[in-house]
Amino acid sequence: MPGYSLSSREDDPVHTVRTIGRLAQMILELRDEYVRELRPDTLDQIERRLDEMVSLHVELRERRERQLQEHPDGG
């Protein structure tokens, strides 16, 4: 079924991974925008998105560690 995705727990790393993907796409779009028109406010937006990416990196690491503690066998 198109658009259907398996449900998962809120603290599952898949949620963080999806957010990282959306943010990566936004950064690419901002890059293209900046290349077209060299505006400082676009650079500000890129920096904010990169800060968000750093936070998501930390969140992903924490979720993976929590998942390993709950399921050490990988299941």
C-alpha positions as CSV (number, residue, x, y, z in Angstrom):
1,M,0.0,0.0,0.0
2,P,1.6,3.3,-1.1
3,G,2.5,5.7,1.8
4,Y,2.1,2.9,4.4
5,S,4.9,2.4,6.9
6,L,5.2,0.1,9.8
7,S,4.4,1.7,13.1
8,S,7.2,1.7,15.6
9,R,7.8,2.9,19.1
10,E,8.4,6.6,19.6
11,D,11.9,6.1,20.9
12,D,12.8,3.8,18.0
13,P,15.9,5.1,16.0
14,V,13.8,5.0,12.8
15,H,12.1,8.3,13.8
16,T,15.5,10.0,14.3
17,V,16.7,8.6,11.0
18,R,13.7,9.9,9.1
19,T,14.2,13.3,10.7
20,I,17.8,13.3,9.6
21,G,16.8,12.5,6.1
22,R,14.3,15.4,6.0
23,L,16.9,17.7,7.4
24,A,19.5,16.6,4.9
25,Q,17.1,17.3,2.1
26,M,16.5,20.8,3.5
27,I,20.2,21.4,3.7
28,L,20.6,20.4,0.1
29,E,17.8,22.8,-0.9
30,L,19.4,25.6,1.1
31,R,22.7,24.9,-0.6
32,D,21.1,25.3,-4.0
33,E,19.4,28.5,-2.9
34,Y,22.7,29.9,-1.6
35,V,24.5,29.0,-4.9
36,R,21.8,30.9,-6.9
37,E,21.9,33.9,-4.6
38,L,24.6,34.5,-2.1
39,R,22.5,35.7,0.9
40,P,23.8,35.7,4.4
41,D,20.3,34.8,5.8
42,T,20.5,31.6,3.8
43,L,23.9,30.8,5.4
44,D,22.3,31.5,8.8
45,Q,19.6,28.9,8.0
46,I,22.2,26.4,6.9
47,E,24.1,26.8,10.2
48,R,20.9,26.3,12.2
49,R,20.1,23.1,10.3
50,L,23.6,21.9,10.9
51,D,23.2,22.5,14.6
52,E,19.9,20.5,14.5
53,M,21.8,17.7,12.7
54,V,24.4,17.6,15.5
55,S,21.5,17.3,18.0
56,L,20.0,14.5,16.0
57,H,23.4,12.7,15.9
58,V,23.4,12.7,19.7
59,E,19.8,11.6,19.9
60,L,20.4,8.7,17.4
61,R,23.4,7.5,19.5
62,E,21.3,7.6,22.7
63,R,18.4,5.7,21.1
64,R,20.8,3.1,19.7
65,E,22.4,2.6,23.1
66,R,19.0,2.3,24.7
67,Q,17.9,-0.2,22.1
68,L,21.0,-2.3,22.7
69,Q,20.4,-2.3,26.4
70,E,16.8,-3.5,25.9
71,H,17.7,-6.0,23.2
72,P,21.3,-7.0,23.5
73,D,20.8,-9.9,21.1
74,G,19.8,-7.5,18.3
75,G,16.2,-8.6,18.3
